[in-house]
Amino acid sequence: MPLITAVYGSPRYKGNTAALLKKAVQGARDAGARVDEVFLRDLKISPCLEIYGCKKTGRCVIQDDFQGLVDRLLASRGLMLASPVFFYTVSAHTKILMDRCQSLWVKKYWIEKVAFGQWKPVRKGLFISAGATGGKKLFDGMLLSIKYFFDVLDMELWRALLYRRLDFEGDVLKYPEYLDEAHQAGKEFANTLLK
Ligand SMILES: Cc1cc2nc3c(=O)[nH]c(=O)nc-3n(C[C@H](O)[C@H](O)[C@H](O)COP(=O)(O)O)c2cc1C
């Protein structure tokens, strides 16, 4: 099983967040971690249908690529997740993954009756995002979504790398310092998990 799963949440294979996440993956591998990469746009994952088939076992009953992915996420000690800002939150691909993890929320809070806030982090997450504009609140919406998504994975947010004023594919390549920061973060993330 991999130590880290890297999830690409942008529809663009070679977009800004993908380039940053690639660097983080490289950094983690340089530190000796096994990293699996998943492009959400390659998977067939239905949105949550709100049928609560997960109520009995905590497992989502929709049979699609989410099943394999959630097992990989739960088997990893670290998640590197990258999503662009779309309408002040995560991309639709990322949001669909989050919504399907409502099954984990049901397992944790309805079936196992964990008290809110009374859990120990067993995983760590590195989150990467980029948006076109430069506003102070650009990442506020998505960070709230990330907080509660990571909660169901018993995951603490280890670090968030957030970049403003990146719009067109390849824009990030004009900022080698951003790519270096992502590479370094990947390395440090792996070292923290390998401790
Ligand atoms: C559907 C859509 C919605 C977007 N919404 C926002 C937004 O709310 N705020 C913003 O600053 N940029 C927004 N953008 C721009 C992207 O965040 C930006 O181009 C980003 O660099 C894309 O990252 P990627 O190359 O990894 O996909 C949007 C782009 C698209 C396609």
The ligand as a MOL file (V3000), in Angstrom:
LIG
                    3D

  0  0  0     0  0            999 V3000
M  V30 BEGIN CTAB
M  V30 COUNTS 31 33 0 0 0
M  V30 BEGIN ATOM
M  V30 1 C -15.6050 26.7020 -13.7410 0
M  V30 2 C -14.5350 27.6490 -13.2840 0
M  V30 3 C -14.7540 28.4230 -12.1570 0
M  V30 4 C -13.7590 29.2720 -11.6740 0
M  V30 5 N -13.9940 30.0130 -10.5510 0
M  V30 6 C -13.0310 30.8310 -10.0720 0
M  V30 7 C -13.2540 31.6210 -8.9120 0
M  V30 8 O -14.3210 31.5730 -8.2890 0
M  V30 9 N -12.2540 32.4290 -8.4730 0
M  V30 10 C -11.0470 32.5100 -9.1220 0
M  V30 11 O -10.1700 33.2600 -8.6910 0
M  V30 12 N -10.7900 31.7370 -10.2190 0
M  V30 13 C -11.7480 30.9130 -10.7060 0
M  V30 14 N -11.5000 30.1340 -11.8200 0
M  V30 15 C -10.1420 30.1350 -12.4100 0
M  V30 16 C -9.2840 28.9370 -11.9270 0
M  V30 17 O -9.2860 28.8470 -10.5260 0
M  V30 18 C -7.8360 29.1040 -12.3990 0
M  V30 19 O -7.8110 29.1480 -13.8090 0
M  V30 20 C -6.9030 28.0330 -11.8900 0
M  V30 21 O -5.5560 28.3980 -12.1280 0
M  V30 22 C -7.1800 26.6850 -12.5640 0
M  V30 23 O -6.3500 25.6970 -11.9990 0
M  V30 24 P -5.9830 24.3780 -12.8560 0
M  V30 25 O -5.1260 24.8570 -13.9960 0
M  V30 26 O -5.2500 23.5230 -11.9050 0
M  V30 27 O -7.2750 23.7890 -13.3030 0
M  V30 28 C -12.4990 29.3280 -12.3410 0
M  V30 29 C -12.2940 28.5580 -13.4990 0
M  V30 30 C -13.2900 27.7440 -13.9660 0
M  V30 31 C -13.0400 26.9060 -15.2050 0
M  V30 END ATOM
M  V30 BEGIN BOND
M  V30 1 1 1 2
M  V30 2 1 2 3
M  V30 3 2 2 30
M  V30 4 2 3 4
M  V30 5 1 4 5
M  V30 6 1 4 28
M  V30 7 2 5 6
M  V30 8 1 6 7
M  V30 9 1 6 13
M  V30 10 2 7 8
M  V30 11 1 7 9
M  V30 12 1 9 10
M  V30 13 2 10 11
M  V30 14 1 10 12
M  V30 15 2 12 13
M  V30 16 1 13 14
M  V30 17 1 14 15
M  V30 18 1 14 28
M  V30 19 1 15 16
M  V30 20 1 16 17
M  V30 21 1 16 18
M  V30 22 1 18 19
M  V30 23 1 18 20
M  V30 24 1 20 21
M  V30 25 1 20 22
M  V30 26 1 22 23
M  V30 27 1 23 24
M  V30 28 2 24 25
M  V30 29 1 24 26
M  V30 30 1 24 27
M  V30 31 2 28 29
M  V30 32 1 29 30
M  V30 33 1 30 31
M  V30 END BOND
M  V30 END CTAB
M  END
